[in-house]
Amino acid sequence: MTVMTHKSRRDPDKFPAVQLFVLAIVRLAEPIALTSIFPYAWALIKRFEIGNEDDASFYAGLLISSFALAEASMGMYWGGLSDRIGRKPVLLLGCVGTMLSMVMVGFASNIWIALTGRVLGGLLNGNIAVIQTMVGELVTKPEHEPKAFSIMPFVWSVGTIIGPMIGGLFADPHDSYPDLFPTGSLFERFPYLLPNLMCATLLLVSILLGYFLLEETHPDMQPRISLPEDTFLAENTPLIETSDAMKRPAVDLRDDNYGTVRDRDVAQPPKQLHASIFSKRIIAVVVSLSIFSYHSMSFDHLLPIFFEDDRVPIQALVNHATGSWNPLYSPGGLGLSLKAVGMIMAVQGIIALFMQAVVFPPLAEKLGVHRLFILVTVLHPIAYMIVPPLLWVPERFLYPAIYLVLAVRNFFSILIYPLLLILIKDAAPSSSVLGKINGLAASAGAACRMVAPPVAGYLYAVGRKMDCTALAWYGSVFVAVVGSVQCFSVRDARREEKMAEEEQHQV
């Protein structure tokens, strides 16, 4: 059955800068909201007086990870729902859920209200999968992918600058700014309400912008693309061009080449397509994403705790170690203030921006997506091994050493995430199930982000009692080493496809 064709609103040959910019603005408020809790999560738990002080890092991990737990349980559902009703409504609903979550945490008077708020936000949020899918549908040329897929991690980096800064500077405003927030004010009773209200306001702005300016990208909700007059069209012909469609144009299902790799978007029946979501190729990338999500979240959770924990004087360290460095003896942290931690984490976001905008695109173009992925994954354990030695750095060199550690860490973590997004897209058998595949990846990643904080917090609490807070960092090193081995199971889909096409041409 043939159909009429119409012009798409977007030129498939041009980089979709305008829509990606709008999507980035909508996306920006979420990382701000999610990372603003990092600087004060430990202090919040101590205010709730749950357990003793040594256990605060564990409970802070539970509070942070509760969002990811709920998100993991619903990731595939929201991804699949976006395949049916469209990306835009699911995206906006996720923003609403996060906004409600922030308000509840701000007004929380005990840990159960705070946990409920975090869980509610996670249950209603499927934005990671939806945004990844929307970027994949907006990008119509493979050569645009490194630049396009680096935009959302770039936006996340911007959010990690603003979020911790808001959390660090505006948490407990009565204590920090007593003239502006006097005794008896609402913000004395709820010391962590102000940063949450600020983040909720940003989310409301992103919801309004998304509603009025963001276009729907779902292929089945777009006009048919213009194709040559002699092209055979059917009901399953792609509605808009994706990068896969550019590489494999619509084909005549009666053609002798039907069913080859070139035609994977239209060659498989629906049941087969949904079964292929759990293929070895896709599972390998999802496992790699999960491992990265675990040790990356461990770092994000441990860093402010390590920074804020009481510091043992260097001379005491030297005396204990009899003049030599003992990697197993690492009592406490760096003894920094809440404001200092907020500013350091903001600088970390600036470092991440530089890596994302300046370092990633030329490296991806020069080395290739798969080769660069292997490189940064294999070297990733270094980022965690170099954190515990900060205890031995003299006071006058401490901040330069911290920023050096953050630069190394961000080089690996910022580069690897967009690479994983591209590899997931390349592994997808069809754009019609891309939302569900991204939902699977988002759920798996969220599950690992849920496990990471309490495990890392527990290891830190145990290590603190043993004068070995490095124990938690060594746990992250171990997981990253597992990832450096597992990454070799991720196949280079583009190379395999190219080889298959060359073999077909030879035949």
ROLUMTOR-491392 format. One record per residue: residue in three letters; x, y, z of N, C-alpha, C, CB in turn. Coordinates in steps of 0.1 Angstrom, whole numbers, plus 5000, padded with zeros to 4 digits. Glycine has a CB too. Layout:
N
ALAXYZXYZXYZXYZ/...
***
This chain:
507
MET500949885000500050005000500950125000499050005012/THR500850214990501650334989500950444996501950364974/VAL501750545000501250655007501850785001501550655022/MET501150895004501751024999502851065008500551134999/THR503751145003504951195010504851345011506251155004/HIS505451395022505451535025506851575030504351575035/LYS507151705029508351755034508451755049508651895029/SER509551705055509751715069510051865073510951625074/ARG509651905085509952035090511452065091509252065103/ARG512251965092513651975094514451925082514151905107/ASP515452005078516251955067517151845072517152075061/PRO517051725066517851615072519351625070517351485065/ASP519751715061521151735059521851835068521451775045/LYS521051905076521552005085521551955099520752135084/PHE522452005107522551975121521352035128523952025127/PRO520551955136519352015142519652095154518451895146/ALA520252205152520852295163519652345171521652405158/VAL518652395165517552465172516852375182516552535163/GLN516452255177515652165186516552105196515052055177/LEU517852085193518752035203518952135214520051995197/PHE518952265210519152365220517952375229519352505213/VAL516752365224515552365232515552245241514252365223/LEU515952125236515952005244516952015255516351885235/ALA518152085252519152105262518652195273520352165256/ILE517852295270517352385280516352315289516652505274/VAL515552225283514652145291515352055300513652065282/ARG516451995295517251895302518051965314518251835293/LEU518452085312519352155322518852155336519552295317/ALA517552175338517052185352517152055360515552235352/GLU517151945353517151815360518451785366516751705350/PRO519551795360520851775367521051875378522051775357/ILE520551995376520752095387519952045399520152235383/ALA518751995397517951945408518551815415516551915404/LEU519051725407519551595412520851615419519651495401/THR521751705415523051715421523051815432524051755410/SER522051895434522051995444522051935458520852095443/ILE521651815459521551745472522951695477520551635472/PHE523851675467525151615471525951685482526051605458/PRO526051815481526851885492526251875506527052025488/TYR524951865507524351865520523651735525523351985521/ALA523751635517523051505520523551455533523251405509/TRP524851455535525451405548524951495560526951415547/ALA524951625558524551715569523051695572524851865565/LEU522251675561520851655563520551525571520151635549/ILE521251415568521051295576521451315590521951175570/LYS522551385593522951415607521951495614524351485607/ARG521251585607520151665613518951575617519651775603/PHE518751465609517651375612517951285624517351295599/GLU519251285627519751205639519351055637519151255652/ILE519751005625519550865623520850785626519050835608/GLY520850695635522050625639523150725645522650555627/ASN524350675645525450765650526150835638526450685658/GLU527050915641527750995630528450915620528651095637/ASP529050805625529750715616528850645606530550605624/ASP527550635609526650575600525950675590525550505607/ALA526250805592525650905584525950885569526051045588/SER527150845565527450835551526650725545528950805549/PHE526350615552525550505547524050555544525450385557/TYR523450625554522150675552522050785542521550725566/ALA523050865541523050965530523050895516524251055531/GLY523750775516523750695503522350645500524750585504/LEU521650595510520350545508519450665503519750495521/LEU519550785509518750895505518950925490518951015513/ILE520250935486520550965472520150855463522050985471/SER520350725467520050615458518550585456520850495463/SER517750625466516350595465515750645452515550655477/PHE516150765447515650815434516050715423516250955431/ALA517250665423517750575412516950445413519250555413/LEU516750395425515950275427514550285420515850235442/ALA513850385423512550405418512650425402511850525424/GLU513650505398513850525384514150395376515050625382/ALA514950305383515250175376514050095374516350105385/SER513150095384511950015383510950055372511250015396/MET511050185368510150235358510750275345509450355364/GLY512050255343512750305331512250245318514250275332/MET512150115318511650045306510150085303511749895307/TYR509350105314507950145312507850275305507250145325/TRP508650375310508550505304509150505289509350615312/GLY510250425287510750415274509750355264512050335274/GLY509050245268508050185260506850275258507650055266/LEU506450345269505350445267505650555257504950505281/SER506850595257507250705247507250645233508650755251/ASP507450515231507250455218505850455213507850315218/ARG504850465223503450455219502850595219502750365229/ILE503050675228502350805229503150925225501750825243/GLY504450905223505351015220506351055230504551135216/ARG507451115226508551145236508151275245509851175228/LYS507551375239507351495246506551485258506751595236/PRO505351425258504551415271505251335282503251345268/VAL506051235278506751155288507851245294507251025283/LEU508551315286509651405290509051515300510251475279/LEU507951575297507451675305506951625319506351755298/LEU506351505318505851435330507051415340505151305327/GLY508151375334509351345342509851475349510551295333/CYS509751585342510151715349509151745360510151825338/VAL507851725358506951745369507251665381505451725364/GLY507551535378507851445390509051485397508051305384/THR510051535390511251585397510951705405512351605387/MET510151795400509751915407509051885420508952005398/LEU508051795420507351755432508351695442506251665428/SER509251615437510251555446511051655453511151465438/MET511551765446512351865453511551935464512751965442/VAL510251965461509452035472509351945484508052065466/MET509051815482508951725493510151715502508451585489/VAL511351705495512551695502512851825510513751665493/GLY512551935504512752065511511952085523512452175501/PHE510752025524509852035535510051915545508452055531/ALA510951825542511051705550511451735564511951605543/SER510751675574511151695588511751565593509951735596/ASN511751455585512451335589512851255577511451245598/ILE513551155578514151085567513051015559515150985572/TRP511950975565510950905557510250995547509850845567/ILE509951125551509451215541510451245530509051355548/ALA511651265533512651285523512751165514514051315530/LEU512751045519512850925511511650915502512950805519/THR510450945507509250945499509351045487507950975507/GLY509851155490509951255479510951205468510451385485/ARG512051155473513051105463512450985455514351055470/VAL511750895461511150785454510150835444510550685464/LEU509250925448508250975439508851035427507351085446/GLY509951115429510651175417511151065408511751265422/GLY511750955413512250855405511250775397513050755413/LEU510050745404508950675398508450745386507850645408/LEU508350885386507750965376508751005365507051085381/ASN510050965367511051025358511650915349512251085366/GLY511350935336511950845326512750925316510950765319/ASN513251035320513851135311515151095304514051265317/ILE515951015311517250975306517050895293518050885316/ALA516150795293515850715281515250795270514950595285/VAL514250885274513550965264514451065257512351035271/ILE515251125265516151225259517151165250516851305270/GLN517751045254518650975245517950945232519250855252/THR516750895233515950855221515750975212514650795225/MET515351095218515051215210516251265203514451325220/VAL517451255209518651295203518951205191519851295212/GLY518751075192518950985181517951005170518750845186/GLU516751055173515751075162515951215156514351065168/LEU516551305163516851435157518051435147517051535168/VAL519051345151520251345143520051255130521451285151/THR520251305119519951235106521251195099519151315098/LYS522351235103523651195096524651145106524251325089/PRO525251025103526250965112527351065117526850845106/GLU527851145107528951235111528551345121529451305098/HIS527251365123526751455133526651395147525451515129/GLU526751265148526451195161527451235172526551045159/PRO528751235170529651275181529251405187531051265177/LYS529051505179528651635183527351635190528651735172/ALA526351565184524951575190524951495203523951505180/PHE525551375204525451295216526251355227525851155213/SER527151445224527951515235527151635241529251555229/ILE526151675235525451795240524751765253524351845229/MET524051655254523351635267524251605279522351515265/PRO525351525277526351525288526951655291527451425284/PHE527051745280527551875282526651955291527751945269/VAL525351945288524252005296524351955310522851985290/TRP524551825312524651765325525751825333524851615324/SER526851845326528051915332527752055337529251915322/VAL526952125329526552265333525652255345525752335321/GLY524852155345523952135357524752095370522952025355/THR525852025368526751985379527552105384527651865376/ILE527652205376528252335381527252405390528752425369/ILE526052425384525052505391524352435403523952545381/GLY524052305401523452225412524152225425523152085407/PRO525452175425526152175438526352315444527452105437/MET526552415435526752555439525452595447526952645427/ILE524252565441523052605448522952525461521752575439/GLY523152395461523152315473524152365484523352175470/GLY525352395480526352435489526152575495527652425483/LEU525752665486525652805490524352845497525852895478/PHE523252765494521952805500521352705510521052825488/ALA522052595512521652505523521852575536522352375522/ASP520852555545520852615559521152765558521952545567/PRO520352845551520652985549520553065562519653045539/HIS519853015572519853085585521153095591518853025594/ASP521952985590523252975596524253055587523752835597/SER524153055574525053115565524753265563525053045552/TYR523553305563523153445561522053485571522553455546/PRO522453495584521453525594520753655593522153515608/ASP521353755586520653885584519553865575521653985580/LEU519653785564518653775554517553675559519253725541/PHE517953575567517053465571517153455586517453325564/PRO516453545593516553565608515853445615515853685612/THR516153445628515553335636514053345636516053355651/GLY513353225635511953215634511453215620511353335641/SER512253225610511853225596511553085592512853295587/LEU510853065581510552935575511852855572509752945563/PHE512852925568514152865564514952825576514852955554/GLU514652865588515352815600514752675603515252915612/ARG513452665602512752545605513052435594511152565606/PHE513152475582513452385571514752435564512252375560/PRO515852405570517152465565517552425551518252425574/TYR516952315545517252275532516152305522517652125532/LEU515252385526514152415517514552515505512952485525/LEU515352615508515652715499516352655486516652815505/PRO517352575487517952515474516952435467519152435477/ASN516052365474515052285467514052365460514352185477/LEU513652475466512652565459513252635447512152675469/MET514552665448515252725436515252625425516652775440/CYS515552505428515652395417514252375412516252265423/ALA513252365420511852345416511352455406510852335428/THR511852585409511452695400512152675386511952825406/LEU513352635386514052605373513352495366515552565376/LEU512852395373512152285366510852335360511852175376/LEU510152425367508852485362509152555349508252575372/VAL510252635349510552705337510852615325511852795339/SER511552505328511952405317510652335312512852295323/ILE509652315321508352255317507652345307507552225329/LEU507652475310506952565301507652585288506852705308/LEU508952585288509752595276509452475267511152615278/GLY509552355273509352235266507952225260509652115275/TYR506952265267505552255263505352345250504652295274/PHE505952465250505652555239506652545228505652695245/LEU507852505230508852515220509452385215510052595225/LEU509252275223509852145218508952075209510252065231/GLU509552025198508751945188508851795192509351965174/GLU507751725188507751585190508651515180506251525188/THR509451415184510451355175510051215171511851355181/HIS509051155177508651015174508350995159507450975182/PRO509050895153508850875138507450865134509650755134/ASP506550795141505150775137504350895139504550665145/MET504851005145504151125147504751245138504151165161/GLN505451205128506051305119505551285105507651285119/PRO505551385096505151365083506151285075504951505076/ARG505651215065506551135057507651215050505751055046/ILE508751165049509951235043509751225027511251165047/SER510351325021510351325006511351225001510651465001/LEU510851134993511751024987511651034972511350884992/PRO512550974965512450974950511150904946513650894944/GLU510750944934509450904929509350754927509050974916/ASP510450694924510450544921510650464933511550514910/THR510650524946510850454958509650384962511350544969/PHE509750254965508550174969508350214984508850024968/LEU507050254987506750295000505650195006506250435000/ALA505750175018504750085025504450145039505249945026/GLU503550085046503150135059504350135069502050055064/ASN505250045067506450045076507650125071506849895078/THR507450205061508550295056508750395067508150365043/PRO510050425071510350525081509750655078511850545082/LEU509250725089508550855087509450965087507550875098/ILE510550965095511551065094512950995093511551165106/GLU513851065088515151005086515951005099515951065075/THR516550885103517550885113518850855106517150775124/SER519950845114521250815108521250685102522350835118/ASP520450585108520350455102519650465088519650355111/ALA518550545088517850565075518750625064516550645077/MET519650715068520450775058521450665053521250885064/LYS521850575062522850475057522050365049523550415069/ARG520850335053520050235047518750285043519850115056/PRO518550345031517350405026516250305026517550475013/ALA514950355025513850265024513950175012512550355023/VAL513550055013513749955003512449884999514749845007/ASP512449824987511349754982511449614989511349734967/LEU510349584997510349455004510349334994509149445013/ARG510149354981510249254972511549234966509249274960/ASP512549324970513849314965514649194970514649444969/ASP515549144961516249024965517149044977517148974953/ASN517549174980518449204991517649215004519149324988/TYR516349205004515549215016516049125027514049195013/GLY516249175039516649095050518149105053516348955047/THR518849175045520249195048520449295059521049235035/VAL521749315063522049415074521649555070523549415077/ARG521649585057521349725053519849755056521549735038/ASP519049645057517649665058517049625071516849585047/ARG517949635082517549585095516349665100518649585104/ASP516149795096515049875102513749825098515250015098/VAL513649755086512349715081512249565079512049785068/ALA513349485081513349345078512749255088514749305075/GLN512749295101512249205111510849235115513249215123/PRO510049135117508749155122508749205137507849025122/PRO507649265141507649325155508049235166506249385157/LYS507549115166507949025177509448995178507148895176/GLN510048975165511448955165512249075169511848915150/LEU511749195166512449315170512449335185511749445163/HIS511349305191511249315206512149215213509849315211/ALA512149095207513048985213514549025211512748855206/SER514849095200516249135198516749245207516449175184/ILE515849305215516249405225517249335235515049455233/PHE517049205237517949135247519049055240517049045256/SER519449105228520549035221521849055228520649085207/LYS522848965225524148975232524749115229525048865227/ARG524649165217525249295213524749405222524949325198/ILE523349415224522749515232523149495247521249525230/ILE523049375252523249345266524649385270522949195269/ALA525649355261527049385264527249535266527949345252/VAL526549625258526649765260525949815272526049845247/VAL524849755275524049785287524849745300522649715287/VAL525549635299526349595311527449695313526849445309/SER528049735302529149825303528649965309529849855289/LEU527550005304526950125310526650115324525650165302/SER526149995328525849975342527049975351525149835344/ILE528149915347529349915355529850065356530449825348/PHE529850135345530250275346529350355355530250335332/SER528050335354527150405363527450385378525650365360/TYR527750255381528050225395529250295400528250075396/HIS530450285393531650345399531550495398532850285393/SER530850555388530750695386529850755398530150735373/MET528750685401527950735411528650715425526650655412/SER529450615427530150595439531150715441531050465439/PHE531750765430532650875431531851005435533350905418/ASP530751025429529951145431529451145446528751155422/HIS529151025451528551015465529751035475527850885467/LEU530850975472531950975482532651105483532950865479/LEU532751175471533651295471533251405481533551355457/PRO531951445482531651545493531851495507530251595491/ILE531551365509531851315523533251315526531251165523/PHE534151275517535551275519536151415521536251205507/PHE535551505513535951645515535651705528535351725504/GLU534451675533533851735545534351665558532351735545/ASP534751535557535151465569536351525576535451315566/ASP536451515589537551575597538851525592537351535612/ARG539851615592541151585586542151565598541651705577/VAL542951465596544051435605545351515600544351275606/PRO546051585609547151655604548251565597547851725616/ILE548851625587549851545580550951485588550451625568/GLN551351565598552451525607552051395614552851635617/ALA550751385618550351265625550351145615548951285630/LEU550051175603550151065593551551015591549551115579/VAL552451115590553851085588554451005601554751205586/ASN554051045612554550985624554050835625554051055637/HIS552750825621552150685622552850595612550650695619/ALA553150655600553750575589555250565590553250625576/THR555850625601557250625602558050675590557750485606/GLY557450785585558150855574557850795560559550845576/SER557050695558556750645545555250635543557350495543/TRP554850635531553350635528552750495529553150695514/ASN551750485536551050355538549650375532550950315553/PRO549450315520548150325514546950275522548150265500/LEU547150195531546050135539545750225551546449995544/TYR546650315555546350405566545850545560547650435575/SER544550565561543950685556542750725565543550665541/PRO543050795576541950835585541250955581542550845599/GLY539950955581539151075579539251125564539651185588/GLY538951265563538951325550539751445549537551355546/LEU539351555542540151675540539651785549540051705526/GLY538551775556538151885566537752015559539251905575/LEU537052005548536652125541535252175545536752105525/SER534952295543533652345547532652315536533652505550/LEU531352325540530252305530530352395518528852315537/LYS530652525521530752625510531852585501530952765516/ALA533052545507534152505499533852385490535352475508/VAL533152295495532752175487531852215476532052065496/GLY530852295478530052345468530752415456528952445473/MET531752495460532552565450533452465442533352675456/ILE534052375449534952275443534152195433535552175453/MET532952155436532052075427531652155416530852015435/ALA531452285418531152375406532352385397530752515411/VAL533552395402534752395394534852265386535952425402/GLN534452155393534452025386533552025374534051915396/GLY532452095375531552105364532152185352530252175368/ILE532952285355533652365345534652275338534352485351/ILE535452195346536352105340535652005331537152025351/ALA534451955335533751865327533251925314532551815335/LEU532852055315532452135303533652135293532052275306/PHE534852165297535952165289536252035282537252215297/MET536151925290536351795284535351765274536351685295/GLN534051805276532951775267533051845254531651795274/ALA533351975256533252065244534552065236532952205248/VAL535652055242536952075236537651945233537852165244/VAL537651855243538451725242537751615234538851685255/PHE536451595237535751485232535551485217534351475238/PRO535051585210534751575196535951545187534151705191/PRO537151605189538251575181538851435184539351675182/LEU538751385196539251255200538351145193539351235215/ALA537051165194536051075188536251065173534651115192/GLU536451175167536651185153537951115148536651325147/LYS539051135156540351085153540450935156541451155160/LEU540050895167540150755171539050665168540450745186/GLY537850725166536650645164535950615177536950515156/VAL534650595176533850575188534250455196532350565184/HIS534350335189534650215196536050215202534450095187/ARG536950255195538350255199538550345211539350295188/LEU537950465211538050555222537350505234537450695218/PHE536250435232535550375243536350275250534250305238/ILE537050185243537950085249539050155257538549995238/LEU539650255251540750325258540350385271541250435248/VAL539350465271538950535284538450435294537950645281/THR537850325290537350235300538450155306536350135293/VAL539450115298540550045304541350125314541549995293/LEU541450255311542250345320541450405332542850465312/HIS540150385332539250445342539650415357537850395340/PRO540150305360540550275375541550385380541150145376/ILE542350445372543250545376542550665383544050595365/ALA541350695379540650815384540350795399539350835377/TYR540150665404539850645418541050615426538850525419/MET542150565420543350535427544050655433544250455419/ILE543850765426544550885429543850975439544850965417/VAL542650935444541951015454542551005468540450985454/PRO542750885474543250875488544550945490543350735491/PRO545450955481546751025484546551175487547651005473/LEU545351235484545151375487545351405502543751415483/LEU545151295511545351315525546751355528544951185532/TRP547651325520549051355522549551485516549951235517/VAL548651555509549051675502549051785512548151705491/PRO550151865513550251985522549152085519551652055521/GLU548752165529547652255528547752355516547452335541/ARG548952405514549152505504548952445490550452575505/PHE549152315488549052255475547752175474550252165473/LEU546852185484545652095484544752125472544952105497/TYR544352245470543352275460543852245446542952425461/PRO545152285442545652245429545652085427547052295427/ALA545952015438545951865437544551815435546551805450/ILE543551875442542151835441541651855426541251915450/TYR542051975421541552005407542251915397541852145404/LEU543551875400544151775391543451645391545651765395/VAL543151595403542351475404541051475397542151435419/LEU540351595398539051605392539251615377538351735397/ALA540351675372540551675357540751535352541751765354/VAL541551455359541751315354540451235354542851245363/ARG539751255365538451175366537451225355537851205379/ASN537351345352536451395342536851365328536251545344/PHE538151355326538651315313538051175309540151305312/PHE538051085319537550945316535950945316538050855326/SER535351005327533950985328533151065318533551025342/ILE533551185315532851265305532951215291533351415306/LEU534051155288534251105274533450975273535751075272/ILE533350885283532850755281531250755279533150665293/TYR530650855286529150855286528550875272528550955295/PRO528950975264528350995251528750875241528851125244/LEU529950815244530350705236529450585238531850655240/LEU529050565251528050455254526650485247527850445269/LEU526250615247524950645240525050615225524650795242/ILE526150645219526250615205526350465202527550685199/LEU527050395211527150245209525750185211528150185219/ILE524950235220523550175222522750205210522950245235/LYS522850315204522050345192522550255181522250495188/ASP523850235179524350155169523950005170525850165168/ALA523749965183523349825185521849795183523749785199/ALA521049905183519649885181519249825168518950025183/PRO518449725167518049665155517149745146517349535157/SER516449845153515449935146515150055154514149855143/SER514950165147514550285154513150275161514550405145/SER512350175157511050155163511050105177510250065154/VAL512150045181512349995195513450075202512649845195/LEU513850185197514950255203514550315217515350375194/GLY513350355219512850405231512950295242511450455230/LYS512450175239512550065248513950025252511749945243/ILE514850025242516249995244516850095253517049985231/ASN516650225251517150325259516550315273516850465253/GLY515250275274514650245287515350135295513150215285/LEU515650025288516349915294517749965299516649805284/ALA518450045291519750095295519650195307520450165283/ALA518550275306518350365318518050295330517250465314/SER517150195329516850115341518050045347515750015338/ALA518849985339520049915344521050015350520749835332/GLY521250125343522150225349521550285362522350335339/ALA520250305363519650355375519750255386518250395373/ALA519650125383519750025393521150025400519449885387/CYS522150045391523550045396523750175404524550035385/ARG523150285399523350415407522550405420522750525399/MET521550315421520850295434521750215443519550225431/VAL522450115438523250025447524550095452523649895440/ALA525050185443526350235445526450325458526750325434/PRO525650425461525750505472525750435486524750615472/PRO524750345488524750275501525950185503523550205503/VAL526450115492527550025493528850115496527749945480/ALA529050215488530150305489530150375503530250415478/GLY528950415508528850475521529150375532527450535523/TYR528750255530529050145540530550125541528250015537/LEU531150115529532550085529533350205535533050065515/TYR532850325533533450445539533250445554532850575533/ALA532050405559531850395573532750295580530350365576/VAL532850175574533750075579535150115579533549945571/GLY535550175568536950225566537250335577537250275552/ARG536250415579536450525589536750465603535250615590/LYS536150365607536350305620537750235620535250195623/MET538250195608539550125607540650225604539450015597/ASP540350355603541350445599541850415584542550455608/CYS540850375576541150345562539950385553541450195560/THR539750515552538650565544538850535529538350715546/ALA540150505526540550465512539850335508542050455511/LEU539350255518538650135514537550155504538050065527/ALA536750265506535650285497536150325483534850405502/TRP537250395482537850425469538450305462538950535470/TYR539050215470539550095464538450005459540350015475/GLY537250015466536049935460535649985446534849955470/SER535750115444535450175431536550135421535350325432/VAL537750125425538850075417538549935412540250085424/PHE538149855421537849715417536749705407537449635430/VAL535649775409534549775399534949825386533349855404/ALA535749935386536249995373537249895366537050125376/VAL537949815373538849715367537949605360539749645378/VAL536849565367535949475361535349525348534749435370/GLY535049655348534549725335535649725325534149865338/SER536949745329537949745319538149615312539249795325/VAL537749505318537849375312536549345304537949265323/GLN535449385310534149355303533949435290532949385312/CYS534649555289534449635277534849575264535249765279/PHE535649475265536149405252535049315246537349325255/SER533949295254532849215249531849305240532049145260/VAL532049435241531249535233531749535219531249675239/ARG530849505210531249485196531149625188530349385189/ASP531949635178531949755170530849735159533349785164/ALA529649775161528549755152528749815138527249805158/ARG529349935138529550005125530549925117530050145128/ARG531649875123532649805116532149675111533849775125/GLU531349605119530749475115529749495103530049405126/GLU529049605104528049635093528749665080527149755097/LYS529849745081530549785069531249655063531649885073/MET531749565071532349445066531249355059533049365077/ALA530049355065528949275059528549335046527749265069/GLU528449465045528149525032529149505022527949675034/GLU530449505026531549475016531449335011532849505022/GLU531149245020531049105016529849085006530849015028/GLN528749155009527549145001527849194987526349225007/HIS528649314986528949364973529849274965529649504975/GLN530749204972531649104966530848994960532749054975/VAL529848944967529048834962528148884950528048784973/
***
